[in-house]
Amino acid sequence: MRKKLTDILYSFPFQLLTLHLRGNLLLIGVWVLLALMVVGKFGGGFGLRYLFLSPEYVGEVGFMSFFYVGVGFGGLVMNWNLTTYLLSSTLAI
């Protein structure tokens, strides 16, 4: 049990999360805001949750609407990773 706990504590994703919690709370805030929108706690009165469940493009739910949501999410992930890399590499200098 102790070995599993130390494996988790020294794993790369956990170390990356602790790095962000120490220096980049704004970047974590973007993910928290996105999670709150998907769950329906932020913007629930406006129906933001349903934009993720059944997105519409040109009045219909189909491949293109989910494609654009996927491209947007992929762009967010890439932007977050590049920003993290650039901020972390400048801290090491």
C-alpha positions as CSV (number, residue, x, y, z in Angstrom):
1,M,0.0,0.0,0.0
2,R,2.8,2.4,0.9
3,K,4.6,1.7,-2.4
4,K,1.5,2.5,-4.4
5,L,1.1,5.7,-2.5
6,T,4.7,6.8,-3.2
7,D,4.3,5.7,-6.9
8,I,1.3,8.0,-7.2
9,L,3.0,10.9,-5.4
10,Y,6.0,10.7,-7.6
11,S,4.2,10.1,-10.9
12,F,4.5,12.7,-13.6
13,P,0.8,13.8,-13.7
14,F,0.7,14.3,-10.0
15,Q,4.0,16.2,-10.0
16,L,2.7,18.4,-12.9
17,L,-0.5,19.1,-10.9
18,T,1.5,20.2,-7.9
19,L,3.7,22.4,-10.1
20,H,0.5,24.1,-11.4
21,L,-1.0,24.5,-7.9
22,R,2.2,26.2,-6.8
23,G,2.6,28.7,-9.6
24,N,-0.2,28.7,-12.2
25,L,-3.6,28.9,-10.4
26,L,-5.0,30.8,-13.4
27,L,-4.4,27.9,-15.7
28,I,-6.1,25.5,-13.2
29,G,-8.9,28.0,-13.0
30,V,-9.6,27.5,-16.8
31,W,-10.1,23.8,-16.2
32,V,-12.2,24.3,-13.1
33,L,-14.4,26.8,-15.1
34,L,-14.8,24.3,-17.9
35,A,-15.7,21.5,-15.5
36,L,-18.3,23.7,-13.8
37,M,-19.8,24.5,-17.2
38,V,-20.1,20.8,-18.2
39,V,-21.6,19.8,-14.8
40,G,-24.1,22.7,-14.9
41,K,-22.9,24.7,-11.9
42,F,-21.7,27.7,-14.0
43,G,-24.1,29.1,-16.6
44,G,-26.8,26.5,-15.8
45,G,-29.5,29.1,-16.3
46,F,-28.3,29.8,-19.8
47,G,-28.0,26.2,-20.8
48,L,-24.3,26.0,-21.2
49,R,-24.4,22.3,-20.1
50,Y,-26.4,21.4,-23.1
51,L,-23.9,22.9,-25.5
52,F,-21.5,20.1,-24.5
53,L,-24.2,17.3,-24.5
54,S,-25.8,18.0,-27.8
55,P,-24.1,20.9,-29.7
56,E,-25.9,22.4,-32.7
57,Y,-24.3,23.6,-35.9
58,V,-26.6,25.2,-38.5
59,G,-29.7,24.1,-36.5
60,E,-28.9,20.4,-36.3
61,V,-27.0,18.0,-34.1
62,G,-24.6,15.9,-36.1
63,F,-21.0,15.1,-37.0
64,M,-19.9,18.6,-37.7
65,S,-21.2,20.0,-34.4
66,F,-19.3,17.4,-32.4
67,F,-16.3,17.9,-34.7
68,Y,-16.2,21.6,-33.8
69,V,-16.6,20.9,-30.1
70,G,-13.7,18.4,-30.4
71,V,-11.5,20.8,-32.3
72,G,-12.2,23.5,-29.7
73,F,-11.4,21.1,-26.8
74,G,-8.2,19.9,-28.6
75,G,-7.2,23.5,-29.2
76,L,-7.7,24.2,-25.4
77,V,-5.6,21.2,-24.5
78,M,-2.8,22.1,-26.9
79,N,-2.8,25.7,-25.8
80,W,-2.7,24.7,-22.1
81,N,0.2,22.3,-22.7
82,L,2.2,24.8,-24.7
83,T,1.6,27.5,-22.1
84,T,2.6,25.2,-19.3
85,Y,5.7,24.2,-21.1
86,L,6.8,27.8,-21.8
87,L,6.1,29.0,-18.3
88,S,7.8,26.0,-16.7
89,S,10.9,26.3,-19.0
90,T,11.3,30.0,-18.2
91,L,11.2,29.2,-14.4
92,A,14.2,26.9,-14.8
93,I,16.5,29.6,-16.1
